[in-house]
Amino acid sequence: MGFFSLVTGRPGASGFGSASTAEQVTEGIDAKNLTAIVTGGASGIGLETAKILALRRAHVIIAARNIGAANKAKQIILEENEKARVDVLILDLCSVKSVRAFVDSFIALDLPLNLLINNAGVMFCPHRLSEDGIEMQFATNHLGHFLLTNLLLEKMKNTAKTTGIEGRIVNLSSIAHVHTYGNGIRFDRINERSGYSDKRAYGQSKLANILHANELSRRLQAEGVNITVNSVHPGIIMTPLMRHSAFLMSIFHSEKL
Ligand SMILES: NC(=O)c1ccc[n+]([C@@H]2O[C@H](COP(=O)([O-])OP(=O)(O)OC[C@H]3O[C@@H](n4cnc5c(N)ncnc54)[C@H](OP(=O)(O)O)[C@@H]3O)[C@@H](O)[C@H]2O)c1
């Protein structure tokens, strides 16, 4: 979508544009046979995604590290739609142990899996290492989702095969993927504090989201698997994601006044 269409809301080839609502885009869709996992589904874009999927009758699993916030999100969805099928499972993407435990819990539910929305993320945080010793933005935004996707792939392939319904994996990336370190992803210095830039580290993690989607898509197509993988920049939306940027917070707050 070009800048003009973005700011004016002019519809694109699909008939929808930046002014279209999730209700309009999904109108007439019956997702009652679908099960979806939405990471970071307790706030921001993830919560809106969980809401609309539930409204269209999908069974939604909110995967979140903050169980209190996730249960509140579930409550919000149920208040708007008492028939919604929503479950909450704990997932901390910056911990390999937690990702594995989440997948074990999900598999134990014996549900199909049609949609995996890799949405959770952190942005512009100061340099910090995860419990596995990985730089936090790369660990959360990319590696956690990479591992999660790999561990759920067999389940998704089986679901697509047995139901005949195309599976979907969506990585929430960002236009910020263009703003990385000089050589793109610093594979040999991912965790280094020296030269760390909170903006470029975010950019490289979002570039990794895109590369992950592109390569996985290529491999699944080559295998003849009925699963589509996409990455998406969702636009610029005021959410708690901005919390580490005083600059962005000040812009958005002054806009509101
Ligand atoms: N908003 C924008 O303008 C924008 C633009 C481009 C791309 N995006 C992308 O869109 C996605 C959603 O962002 P948003 O704007 O909706 O932000 P948000 O409201 O802050 O949502 C991010 C979610 O990720 C969760 N999360 C963070 N670290 C996690 C971890 N280690 N394990 C599990 N969950 C974790 C957060 O949970 P906690 O509350 O526990 O932290 C939160 O629920 C992100 O991937 C972001 O990069 C957003």
The ligand as an SDF file (V2000), in Angstrom:
LIG
                    3D

 48 52  0  0  0  0  0  0  0  0999 V2000
    1.8570   -0.8540   16.8530 N   0  0  0  0  0  0  0  0  0  0  0  0
    2.5130   -0.5840   15.7310 C   0  0  0  0  0  0  0  0  0  0  0  0
    2.4770    0.5540   15.2170 O   0  0  0  0  0  0  0  0  0  0  0  0
    3.2960   -1.6470   15.0320 C   0  0  0  0  0  0  0  0  0  0  0  0
    3.9570   -1.3100   13.8330 C   0  0  0  0  0  0  0  0  0  0  0  0
    4.6840   -2.2860   13.1900 C   0  0  0  0  0  0  0  0  0  0  0  0
    4.7430   -3.5650   13.6850 C   0  0  0  0  0  0  0  0  0  0  0  0
    4.1120   -3.8740   14.8580 N   0  0  0  0  0  0  0  0  0  0  0  0
    4.2320   -5.2520   15.3610 C   0  0  0  0  0  0  0  0  0  0  0  0
    2.9560   -5.7060   15.7450 O   0  0  0  0  0  0  0  0  0  0  0  0
    3.0830   -6.6670   16.8050 C   0  0  0  0  0  0  0  0  0  0  0  0
    2.0970   -6.3550   17.9210 C   0  0  0  0  0  0  0  0  0  0  0  0
    2.4410   -5.1240   18.4910 O   0  0  0  0  0  0  0  0  0  0  0  0
    1.4150   -4.1910   19.2460 P   0  0  0  0  0  0  0  0  0  0  0  0
    1.5780   -2.8370   18.6530 O   0  0  0  0  0  0  0  0  0  0  0  0
    0.0670   -4.7990   19.3190 O   0  0  0  0  0  0  0  0  0  0  0  0
    2.1090   -4.1190   20.6970 O   0  0  0  0  0  0  0  0  0  0  0  0
    1.6210   -4.5640   22.1670 P   0  0  0  0  0  0  0  0  0  0  0  0
    0.2420   -4.0840   22.4330 O   0  0  0  0  0  0  0  0  0  0  0  0
    2.7260   -4.1680   23.0790 O   0  0  0  0  0  0  0  0  0  0  0  0
    1.5450   -6.1330   22.0080 O   0  0  0  0  0  0  0  0  0  0  0  0
    2.6710   -6.9390   22.0630 C   0  0  0  0  0  0  0  0  0  0  0  0
    2.3090   -8.1630   22.8510 C   0  0  0  0  0  0  0  0  0  0  0  0
    3.4640   -9.0080   22.8700 O   0  0  0  0  0  0  0  0  0  0  0  0
    3.5640   -9.5100   24.1790 C   0  0  0  0  0  0  0  0  0  0  0  0
    4.9190   -9.9350   24.5040 N   0  0  0  0  0  0  0  0  0  0  0  0
    6.0250   -9.1790   24.6310 C   0  0  0  0  0  0  0  0  0  0  0  0
    7.0660   -9.9370   24.9950 N   0  0  0  0  0  0  0  0  0  0  0  0
    6.5980  -11.2060   25.1010 C   0  0  0  0  0  0  0  0  0  0  0  0
    7.1770  -12.4430   25.4650 C   0  0  0  0  0  0  0  0  0  0  0  0
    8.4620  -12.5440   25.8110 N   0  0  0  0  0  0  0  0  0  0  0  0
    6.3850  -13.5380   25.4610 N   0  0  0  0  0  0  0  0  0  0  0  0
    5.0920  -13.4660   25.1320 C   0  0  0  0  0  0  0  0  0  0  0  0
    4.4870  -12.3270   24.8190 N   0  0  0  0  0  0  0  0  0  0  0  0
    5.2240  -11.2090   24.7850 C   0  0  0  0  0  0  0  0  0  0  0  0
    3.1460   -8.3650   25.0650 C   0  0  0  0  0  0  0  0  0  0  0  0
    2.8440   -8.8430   26.3510 O   0  0  0  0  0  0  0  0  0  0  0  0
    3.1860   -7.9880   27.6860 P   0  0  0  0  0  0  0  0  0  0  0  0
    2.0330   -7.0680   27.8520 O   0  0  0  0  0  0  0  0  0  0  0  0
    3.3210   -9.0270   28.7250 O   0  0  0  0  0  0  0  0  0  0  0  0
    4.4580   -7.2290   27.4060 O   0  0  0  0  0  0  0  0  0  0  0  0
    1.9430   -7.8480   24.3050 C   0  0  0  0  0  0  0  0  0  0  0  0
    0.7760   -8.5540   24.6430 O   0  0  0  0  0  0  0  0  0  0  0  0
    4.5530   -6.6370   17.2340 C   0  0  0  0  0  0  0  0  0  0  0  0
    5.2270   -7.7400   16.6800 O   0  0  0  0  0  0  0  0  0  0  0  0
    5.0890   -5.3500   16.6190 C   0  0  0  0  0  0  0  0  0  0  0  0
    6.4700   -5.4230   16.3180 O   0  0  0  0  0  0  0  0  0  0  0  0
    3.3790   -2.9400   15.5320 C   0  0  0  0  0  0  0  0  0  0  0  0
  1  2  1  0
  2  3  2  0
  2  4  1  0
  4  5  1  0
  4 48  2  0
  5  6  2  0
  6  7  1  0
  7  8  2  0
  8  9  1  0
  8 48  1  0
  9 10  1  0
  9 46  1  0
 10 11  1  0
 11 12  1  0
 11 44  1  0
 12 13  1  0
 13 14  1  0
 14 15  2  0
 14 16  1  0
 14 17  1  0
 17 18  1  0
 18 19  2  0
 18 20  1  0
 18 21  1  0
 21 22  1  0
 22 23  1  0
 23 24  1  0
 23 42  1  0
 24 25  1  0
 25 26  1  0
 25 36  1  0
 26 27  1  0
 26 35  1  0
 27 28  2  0
 28 29  1  0
 29 30  1  0
 29 35  2  0
 30 31  1  0
 30 32  2  0
 32 33  1  0
 33 34  2  0
 34 35  1  0
 36 37  1  0
 36 42  1  0
 37 38  1  0
 38 39  2  0
 38 40  1  0
 38 41  1  0
 42 43  1  0
 44 45  1  0
 44 46  1  0
 46 47  1  0
M  CHG  2   8   1  16  -1
M  END
$$$$
